């Protein structure tokens, strides 16, 4: 039974697995339509994939080799016997469905792998790809992770996202209608977004048929367009303090449906890649602070959700 005032990732995953599962990231080497010129070039202003790609998933190695490297990386955690392969870097549905099938099947055929988590953009999920994911979902755990980032189109334009919110909402609905588990990613604190606009995004997401949500605080990562903007004028991109962000996460949580899994509240890129913010907290330390503040406020998920 979930003992926290929000639906945690372990509690959600117990619906599918008796034992805990560990994610192993892989990088199959796909590109992105706003990097390769199909939509734009340069990518999103906040994005540098090197800042979150684990060292064991080297592009150029096969999917099987990357998984084996990941298993070695997590060998110090013998309690994990089941693994979900996370197709993480860039847009992992950005290829014809028959090509994707080969990559996904290679991962699923590895002993110990019980499912896939597939990160991508909402403008990269045509019907043949969704049909493939729906087919795989009949026998395996499949989670489609969509980078929504914001529900405000002027924000999406400013960060060179290359799609609008309506495209994101449509992708979520189409995936849900095919029975595919869906997670949405939101970045909290994007340029031009104050507390009011962020909570508007929470309200919009609460009414879409998502199964999970991942919150990311805005991080200024080296070698990105956002880093250049921040370095030139730090005041142009206000950043939340840790305590401000914790309260904002709780405000978001209270507006979301109680059946949405709060998979993550925070993301920490390695310090060698991050210009700001510098909270000097590990993820578990952040969660401890968050849960203490939830208890202090008497907050719980869904308290402010309105149908």
N, C-alpha and C positions, 0 to 999 in steps of 0.2 A: 504493500500500500504506500502511495506517495505521502510522505510526512511533511513536505514543504508546502508553502502556500502558493506554489506554482507548479506546473507540470514539467518535471525535469526530464532530461534526455534519458537517464537510466530507467525511470519509471515508464516512459513511453516505449522504450525498446523491450521492456519485459513483456509487452503484448505479443512480441514476435519471437523472442529467444529466452530460454530458461537461464542461460549463462550470459555474462557480460561479453560484449564484442568490442574489438579494437579496430579503428580505422587505419588503413595503410594507404598513403597517397601514391599515385602514379602520375606520370606525365607522358602521354602518348605522342606529344609533339604537334597537336593541332594548333591552328592559328586563331585569329579572331577577326570578324568582319570590319571592325573599325581600327584594325592594324594593317590588314593586307590591302586596303584600298577599296574593298567592296562598298563600304559605307564611308570610311574615313581612314586616316593614317595617324599614327602616334598613340592610339589607344586612349583609354580614360585618363583624365588628368591625375588621378590618385594612384594609378596602378603601376606596380613593378613586381612581376611575378617572382623574382628572385627573393623578395622579402618574406615570402611565406612558403616557398617550396622546400620541403625537407631535403637534406643532403643526400639521402639514399635514393631519391627518385631522379636519376640522371637521364636526361633526354638522350636518346641514342641507344640505351639499353631496351631490350624487349620488355613487354608488360610482365612476363613471367620473371625475368631477371630483377626488375624493380620490386616486385612483390617479395621475392626471396630476400633481397636486401632489406626490405622493410621488416620481414620476419626476424632477421638477425638483429635489426635495430631494436625491436621490442622483445628480444629473447630474455631480457631481465625482468619481464612481467609474465612468469609462467602461468599465472591465473587466466590469461587470455588464450583460449583455444579456438575461438571463432573470430573471423576477420571480415570486415567490409572494405572493399577496395574503393578508394575515393579518387575518382578522375577529377583532379582539382585545377590544374593550370590551364588558363585560357578557356576556350569554349569547346567543351567535350562532346557536343552534338554537331559540331561544324564539319560534317562530312556526310557523304551518302549513307543511307541506312545499311547497305550491305557491307560497307567498310567498317562502320561502327559495330555491326554484329560480330565481326571477327575479333575486334579488340575486347568487346565485352565478354564474349564467350571464352577467350583466352584467360581472362581474369577469373571467371566463374568456374573454370575447370581446375583451378589450382586447389589442392587439398587444404581444407580449413576455411576457404572463402565461402561465405554464406550469402553474400549480396554485394550490391554496388550502390555507391552514392555518386551522382553524376552532376558536376557543376557546369553551368552553361549560362548563356544569355537567353532572354525570352524571345528574341528575334531569330533564334537558331533551333527552333523546335517545330519543323514542319510535320504534317500528318504522318508521313512514313516513319519518321523517327519516333513519334509518340506511339505509333502502332507497334514498333519494335519493343519499346519499353513496356508497353502494356502486355505484350506477349511474354517477355522475360519475367514480368511480375507474377505470372501464373505459377511459376516454380521457384522464384527467388525473391529475396527482399530487394526492392529497387526504390531508391529515393532520387527524385529529380530536384536539384538545387538551383534555383533561378536567382540571378543577380538583379533584383528589382532596384535596390539602392535608395530610391526616393520615389514618392508618388507625385512629385511636383515637376512638371515638364520644363519649367525655366531652370530648375536645378540640374536636371538631366542634360539639358543643352549646355549649361555652363561647364559641366565636367566632361563634355564630349562623349557622353554615353552612347549616342547613336541610335537610341530608340526612345519612345515615349512611354508613359505609364500605362496607357491604354493597351499597348503591346504586351506589357507585363501581365496585366489583369487578364487579357485574353489567353495568354499561355497557361496561366494558372487554371483557369476555368476549363480549357480544353484538356489539360492533363488530368484534372480531377474527373472529368466526364468519362475518361478512359480507365479510371480506377488506379491511377498512378499516384503514389505518395509524393507530396510536393512540399519543398521547403523554400522559403523566401529569405533573401539576404537584404538587410537595410543598413545603410551607413548613417550613423547618428552624428550630426554636427557638420554636414556638408556646407560649403560656402553659401551664404544667403539664407540659411535655415535657422530660425530661432526656435524656442521651445514650442510656441504655438503651432508653427508649421510642422514640426516633428510630430507633435501629438495628432495633427490632422492625418499624417501618414499612418500612425497607429490605428486610428479610427477606420481608415480606408482598408487597411490590411485585415482588420478584424472581421470585415464583412466579405472577404474572399475565402474560397474553400482551400486554405492552406492547412497542412498538417503540422508543420514546424516553422519556426522563425529563428534566424540568426541575426543578432544585433552586433554591429562593429562600431566602436568609437572611431571617429575620423583620426587617422594617423597621417602625418606628413612624412612620406617615404622618399629617401634620396633617389636622385636620377628620375624624377617625375616632373611633369609640368606644374603640378601643385607645389612641389618643393621650390621651384624657381619663383613662383608667385609669392610663396611664404617668405623666402629669403629676401626678396626685394622689398616686401612690405608685410611684416608679421601681423600687423593690425588688420590686414584685409581678410584674414581667416581666424576669427576668434575660436579658441579651443576651450573646452570645458575642463574644469578641475575634476579630480577623481570623485569628490563628494557630489559635485553638481551632476556629473554623469550618472552616478548611482541613483540619485533621486529621479533623474529623467528616465532611467531604465525602469524604475518602479512605476512611474507614471504611465509609461508605455504598457507595461505588464497588466496594469489594472484596467486598461482599455481593451485588451485583447480577449477573445473568447477563452474560456477556461480549458477548452479541449485542444488548444494549440500548444504544442511542445515548445518550451523555451530552451532551444538547444544550446544557445550561447548568448551571453550578454556582452562579452568583451573579447578582443583579439589583440595579441601582443606580438608585433613583428620584432625580430632581433634588434638589439640596440644599435648594432653597427649599420643598420639600414634606416633607422628611425631618427628623424630630426626632432619631432615633438608629437604628442606630449610625452613626458617622462615621469610616470607615476611611481616607478620603482616598486611595482607589485607584480608578483606572479599571478597567474590566472586564478589559482585556488585561493590566494589571499584576497583577491578582489571579490570572489564569490562569498567568502566569509564575511567581508565587510557589507556586501550587498544584503545577505540574509540577516545580518544583525540589524541593518537599517529597516528592512521589511518588517521585522518583529517590532522594532521601535515604533514604526508608523502604524502597525496593525493592518498592513496592506495585504491584499491577496489578488491573485490573477482573476480578471473578469469583474471586479467590483464595480467598475464604471462602464462596463460593456453595455451597449444599448442596441437591441435588435432593430 
